[in-house]
Amino acid sequence: MSRPRSSQLEDRGRFMSAVARAPFDDALRLVWADEQLDLGEPRAEAISLDNALPGLEVEQQGLARARLASLTEQHGAQWAPDLAPFLDLPRCIFRLGFLDTAVISWRAPARALRSVAASPDWRTVRRVFFNGSAPSLDPAGRKSPEAVTQLELLRRLPWLTGVGGLLPNVFLAMGPHAPLTALHLRLEAPPSGALLARLSTFPALRRLALREPKWAPPQQMAPMWRPLTPPGLELLCLECLGRAPGWLKLAKGLPTPRFAVQTPELGNAWLVTRQVRGGLAVDLWIPDAGYLAERCLAVLEDLPTPEITSLQVWTPGVLHDAHAARLTQAMARFGKAETAVLTGRLRVHPVFD
């Protein structure tokens, strides 16, 4: 016999209040999901699936991820109702049924976003990525609506472990933020001495990304790289100028074990490297199979093969037939290196994924 709907609503209300008091208590979510699963509660199904993922076989994981994506698409807006109008929901990440990584849409009006700064929907959010203001706004302005909004949210969310799309003046003005492990800065000029000095005050920082599309930093080991790679940094991401072969040579000598770069020749694709014995393991993330794929194939054909011990090309789907033969030929250049073409995409950004 099913329980009255009023009783189910009361249980859900008590559960949501408990989550608000202990937003990162995974056991709380799992116990509730176990109780609610047989009642057809979508959020309970999402929590159970997400928790079971690590123990599943590869094929079962694929099915579970597809079901999770379907549940999030159908119910994500209901699971974060106050924030949904401001989010790029397909790129957001839900963990155990609750919003974990909030990707703010570039269409979101800054002043309106401030109106939900106190919403309980933020309680489970550990990472925020600001996609940038609308073109009509001036993000560089010290008191621009976007800067004020970022500061307001950071003040109210001191537990954040990751912040992306942060304006440099906001970064310099923000108070101590000890938990921060991942940071993405949207610059208007090459990083200043003040900004580099500020970076050194975040001892837990493990992932750093700098976006300055007109910047052309040296593609060789130089003194400027030392403050950009503070002790403990595991990943450095750059969105700037420069050519992929030069960045690969730099990646091999950086003091940080992982490096990611996006340049005009790569379009929206990412070249991600990992230092391994004897060379580099390289991942090329191609966002689609259209003209960007053709541009990325040209980059692939130009990479220095001696530097690479393994290469994986990631794409959301199978590359167009027009590129298949060229891709096979480009991969063959790498000789004994391990190579593979896989299906997948970066959801948010290398500094978060």
CORJO-V461055 format. One record per residue. N is the residue number from 1. RES is the residue in three letters. OMEGA is omega in radians with two decimals (999 if undefined). Layout:
# CORJO-V461055
n->N res->RES omega->OMEGA
n->N res->RES omega->OMEGA
This chain:
# CORJO-V461055
n->1 res->MET omega->-3.11
n->2 res->SER omega->-3.13
n->3 res->ARG omega->3.10
n->4 res->PRO omega->-3.11
n->5 res->ARG omega->-3.14
n->6 res->SER omega->3.11
n->7 res->SER omega->3.11
n->8 res->GLN omega->-3.14
n->9 res->LEU omega->3.10
n->10 res->GLU omega->3.12
n->11 res->ASP omega->3.14
n->12 res->ARG omega->3.12
n->13 res->GLY omega->3.11
n->14 res->ARG omega->3.13
n->15 res->PHE omega->-3.13
n->16 res->MET omega->3.09
n->17 res->SER omega->3.12
n->18 res->ALA omega->3.10
n->19 res->VAL omega->3.12
n->20 res->ALA omega->3.14
n->21 res->ARG omega->-3.13
n->22 res->ALA omega->-2.96
n->23 res->PRO omega->-3.08
n->24 res->PHE omega->3.08
n->25 res->ASP omega->-3.10
n->26 res->ASP omega->-3.13
n->27 res->ALA omega->3.11
n->28 res->LEU omega->-3.13
n->29 res->ARG omega->-3.07
n->30 res->LEU omega->3.12
n->31 res->VAL omega->3.14
n->32 res->TRP omega->-3.13
n->33 res->ALA omega->3.13
n->34 res->ASP omega->-3.14
n->35 res->GLU omega->-3.00
n->36 res->GLN omega->-2.99
n->37 res->LEU omega->-3.10
n->38 res->ASP omega->-3.13
n->39 res->LEU omega->3.09
n->40 res->GLY omega->3.14
n->41 res->GLU omega->-3.10
n->42 res->PRO omega->-3.12
n->43 res->ARG omega->3.10
n->44 res->ALA omega->3.10
n->45 res->GLU omega->3.13
n->46 res->ALA omega->3.14
n->47 res->ILE omega->-3.11
n->48 res->SER omega->3.14
n->49 res->LEU omega->-3.11
n->50 res->ASP omega->-3.13
n->51 res->ASN omega->-3.08
n->52 res->ALA omega->-3.02
n->53 res->LEU omega->-3.05
n->54 res->PRO omega->-3.08
n->55 res->GLY omega->-3.09
n->56 res->LEU omega->3.00
n->57 res->GLU omega->-3.04
n->58 res->VAL omega->-3.12
n->59 res->GLU omega->3.12
n->60 res->GLN omega->3.09
n->61 res->GLN omega->3.13
n->62 res->GLY omega->3.12
n->63 res->LEU omega->-3.13
n->64 res->ALA omega->3.12
n->65 res->ARG omega->3.12
n->66 res->ALA omega->3.12
n->67 res->ARG omega->3.10
n->68 res->LEU omega->3.13
n->69 res->ALA omega->3.12
n->70 res->SER omega->3.12
n->71 res->LEU omega->-3.14
n->72 res->THR omega->3.13
n->73 res->GLU omega->-3.11
n->74 res->GLN omega->-2.94
n->75 res->HIS omega->-3.08
n->76 res->GLY omega->-3.12
n->77 res->ALA omega->3.11
n->78 res->GLN omega->-3.11
n->79 res->TRP omega->3.04
n->80 res->ALA omega->-2.94
n->81 res->PRO omega->-3.11
n->82 res->ASP omega->-3.03
n->83 res->LEU omega->-3.02
n->84 res->ALA omega->-3.13
n->85 res->PRO omega->-3.08
n->86 res->PHE omega->-2.99
n->87 res->LEU omega->2.88
n->88 res->ASP omega->-2.93
n->89 res->LEU omega->-3.14
n->90 res->PRO omega->-3.12
n->91 res->ARG omega->3.13
n->92 res->CYS omega->3.14
n->93 res->ILE omega->3.04
n->94 res->PHE omega->3.12
n->95 res->ARG omega->-3.10
n->96 res->LEU omega->3.00
n->97 res->GLY omega->-3.11
n->98 res->PHE omega->-3.13
n->99 res->LEU omega->-3.11
n->100 res->ASP omega->3.08
n->101 res->THR omega->-3.10
n->102 res->ALA omega->3.09
n->103 res->VAL omega->-3.09
n->104 res->ILE omega->3.13
n->105 res->SER omega->3.09
n->106 res->TRP omega->3.12
n->107 res->ARG omega->-3.07
n->108 res->ALA omega->3.09
n->109 res->PRO omega->-3.04
n->110 res->ALA omega->-3.10
n->111 res->ARG omega->3.14
n->112 res->ALA omega->3.11
n->113 res->LEU omega->3.12
n->114 res->ARG omega->-3.11
n->115 res->SER omega->3.12
n->116 res->VAL omega->-3.11
n->117 res->ALA omega->-3.12
n->118 res->ALA omega->-3.09
n->119 res->SER omega->3.07
n->120 res->PRO omega->3.10
n->121 res->ASP omega->-3.13
n->122 res->TRP omega->-2.94
n->123 res->ARG omega->-3.11
n->124 res->THR omega->-3.09
n->125 res->VAL omega->3.12
n->126 res->ARG omega->-3.13
n->127 res->ARG omega->3.13
n->128 res->VAL omega->3.09
n->129 res->PHE omega->3.11
n->130 res->PHE omega->-3.10
n->131 res->ASN omega->3.12
n->132 res->GLY omega->-3.08
n->133 res->SER omega->3.02
n->134 res->ALA omega->-3.06
n->135 res->PRO omega->-3.08
n->136 res->SER omega->-3.11
n->137 res->LEU omega->3.13
n->138 res->ASP omega->-3.06
n->139 res->PRO omega->-3.10
n->140 res->ALA omega->-3.12
n->141 res->GLY omega->-3.05
n->142 res->ARG omega->-3.13
n->143 res->LYS omega->3.11
n->144 res->SER omega->3.12
n->145 res->PRO omega->-3.12
n->146 res->GLU omega->3.14
n->147 res->ALA omega->3.14
n->148 res->VAL omega->-3.14
n->149 res->THR omega->3.12
n->150 res->GLN omega->3.13
n->151 res->LEU omega->-3.14
n->152 res->GLU omega->-3.14
n->153 res->LEU omega->3.12
n->154 res->LEU omega->3.13
n->155 res->ARG omega->-3.08
n->156 res->ARG omega->-3.08
n->157 res->LEU omega->-3.05
n->158 res->PRO omega->-3.11
n->159 res->TRP omega->-3.08
n->160 res->LEU omega->3.05
n->161 res->THR omega->3.13
n->162 res->GLY omega->3.08
n->163 res->VAL omega->-3.14
n->164 res->GLY omega->-3.14
n->165 res->GLY omega->-3.07
n->166 res->LEU omega->3.10
n->167 res->LEU omega->-3.06
n->168 res->PRO omega->3.14
n->169 res->ASN omega->3.07
n->170 res->VAL omega->3.13
n->171 res->PHE omega->-3.13
n->172 res->LEU omega->-3.08
n->173 res->ALA omega->-3.05
n->174 res->MET omega->3.14
n->175 res->GLY omega->3.12
n->176 res->PRO omega->-3.10
n->177 res->HIS omega->-2.98
n->178 res->ALA omega->-3.05
n->179 res->PRO omega->-2.97
n->180 res->LEU omega->3.11
n->181 res->THR omega->-3.13
n->182 res->ALA omega->-3.07
n->183 res->LEU omega->3.07
n->184 res->HIS omega->-3.11
n->185 res->LEU omega->3.10
n->186 res->ARG omega->-3.00
n->187 res->LEU omega->3.00
n->188 res->GLU omega->-3.13
n->189 res->ALA omega->3.07
n->190 res->PRO omega->-3.06
n->191 res->PRO omega->-3.12
n->192 res->SER omega->3.08
n->193 res->GLY omega->3.14
n->194 res->ALA omega->-3.13
n->195 res->LEU omega->3.13
n->196 res->LEU omega->3.11
n->197 res->ALA omega->3.13
n->198 res->ARG omega->3.12
n->199 res->LEU omega->-3.07
n->200 res->SER omega->-3.11
n->201 res->THR omega->3.14
n->202 res->PHE omega->-3.01
n->203 res->PRO omega->-3.09
n->204 res->ALA omega->-3.05
n->205 res->LEU omega->-3.14
n->206 res->ARG omega->-3.12
n->207 res->ARG omega->-3.08
n->208 res->LEU omega->3.09
n->209 res->ALA omega->3.11
n->210 res->LEU omega->3.12
n->211 res->ARG omega->3.03
n->212 res->GLU omega->-2.97
n->213 res->PRO omega->-3.12
n->214 res->LYS omega->-3.07
n->215 res->TRP omega->3.11
n->216 res->ALA omega->3.14
n->217 res->PRO omega->-3.11
n->218 res->PRO omega->3.13
n->219 res->GLN omega->3.11
n->220 res->GLN omega->3.11
n->221 res->MET omega->-3.08
n->222 res->ALA omega->-3.12
n->223 res->PRO omega->-3.07
n->224 res->MET omega->-3.10
n->225 res->TRP omega->-3.08
n->226 res->ARG omega->3.13
n->227 res->PRO omega->3.10
n->228 res->LEU omega->3.14
n->229 res->THR omega->-3.14
n->230 res->PRO omega->-3.14
n->231 res->PRO omega->3.11
n->232 res->GLY omega->-3.14
n->233 res->LEU omega->-3.09
n->234 res->GLU omega->-3.09
n->235 res->LEU omega->3.03
n->236 res->LEU omega->3.11
n->237 res->CYS omega->3.08
n->238 res->LEU omega->2.96
n->239 res->GLU omega->-2.93
n->240 res->CYS omega->3.06
n->241 res->LEU omega->3.13
n->242 res->GLY omega->-3.09
n->243 res->ARG omega->-3.02
n->244 res->ALA omega->-3.13
n->245 res->PRO omega->3.11
n->246 res->GLY omega->3.13
n->247 res->TRP omega->3.10
n->248 res->LEU omega->3.11
n->249 res->LYS omega->3.10
n->250 res->LEU omega->-3.08
n->251 res->ALA omega->-3.10
n->252 res->LYS omega->-3.10
n->253 res->GLY omega->-3.14
n->254 res->LEU omega->3.09
n->255 res->PRO omega->3.08
n->256 res->THR omega->-3.01
n->257 res->PRO omega->-3.13
n->258 res->ARG omega->-3.08
n->259 res->PHE omega->3.10
n->260 res->ALA omega->-3.12
n->261 res->VAL omega->3.04
n->262 res->GLN omega->-3.09
n->263 res->THR omega->3.12
n->264 res->PRO omega->-3.13
n->265 res->GLU omega->3.11
n->266 res->LEU omega->-3.09
n->267 res->GLY omega->3.12
n->268 res->ASN omega->3.13
n->269 res->ALA omega->3.13
n->270 res->TRP omega->3.00
n->271 res->LEU omega->-3.05
n->272 res->VAL omega->-3.10
n->273 res->THR omega->3.06
n->274 res->ARG omega->3.13
n->275 res->GLN omega->3.09
n->276 res->VAL omega->-3.14
n->277 res->ARG omega->3.08
n->278 res->GLY omega->3.14
n->279 res->GLY omega->-3.06
n->280 res->LEU omega->2.91
n->281 res->ALA omega->-3.00
n->282 res->VAL omega->3.00
n->283 res->ASP omega->3.05
n->284 res->LEU omega->-3.11
n->285 res->TRP omega->-3.13
n->286 res->ILE omega->-3.02
n->287 res->PRO omega->3.12
n->288 res->ASP omega->-3.07
n->289 res->ALA omega->-3.13
n->290 res->GLY omega->-3.07
n->291 res->TYR omega->3.11
n->292 res->LEU omega->3.11
n->293 res->ALA omega->3.14
n->294 res->GLU omega->3.11
n->295 res->ARG omega->3.14
n->296 res->CYS omega->3.09
n->297 res->LEU omega->3.09
n->298 res->ALA omega->3.08
n->299 res->VAL omega->-3.14
n->300 res->LEU omega->-3.13
n->301 res->GLU omega->-3.08
n->302 res->ASP omega->-3.10
n->303 res->LEU omega->3.12
n->304 res->PRO omega->-3.03
n->305 res->THR omega->-3.11
n->306 res->PRO omega->-3.09
n->307 res->GLU omega->-2.90
n->308 res->ILE omega->3.08
n->309 res->THR omega->3.05
n->310 res->SER omega->-3.09
n->311 res->LEU omega->3.05
n->312 res->GLN omega->3.08
n->313 res->VAL omega->-3.13
n->314 res->TRP omega->3.11
n->315 res->THR omega->-3.14
n->316 res->PRO omega->3.12
n->317 res->GLY omega->3.13
n->318 res->VAL omega->3.10
n->319 res->LEU omega->3.13
n->320 res->HIS omega->3.13
n->321 res->ASP omega->-3.11
n->322 res->ALA omega->-3.09
n->323 res->HIS omega->-3.00
n->324 res->ALA omega->-3.10
n->325 res->ALA omega->-3.14
n->326 res->ARG omega->3.12
n->327 res->LEU omega->3.13
n->328 res->THR omega->-3.14
n->329 res->GLN omega->3.14
n->330 res->ALA omega->3.14
n->331 res->MET omega->-3.13
n->332 res->ALA omega->3.13
n->333 res->ARG omega->-2.97
n->334 res->PHE omega->2.95
n->335 res->GLY omega->-3.06
n->336 res->LYS omega->3.11
n->337 res->ALA omega->3.08
n->338 res->GLU omega->-3.11
n->339 res->THR omega->3.12
n->340 res->ALA omega->3.00
n->341 res->VAL omega->-3.01
n->342 res->LEU omega->3.10
n->343 res->THR omega->3.12
n->344 res->GLY omega->3.14
n->345 res->ARG omega->2.96
n->346 res->LEU omega->-3.07
n->347 res->ARG omega->-3.06
n->348 res->VAL omega->-3.05
n->349 res->HIS omega->3.13
n->350 res->PRO omega->-3.11
n->351 res->VAL omega->3.10
n->352 res->PHE omega->-3.06
n->353 res->ASP omega->999
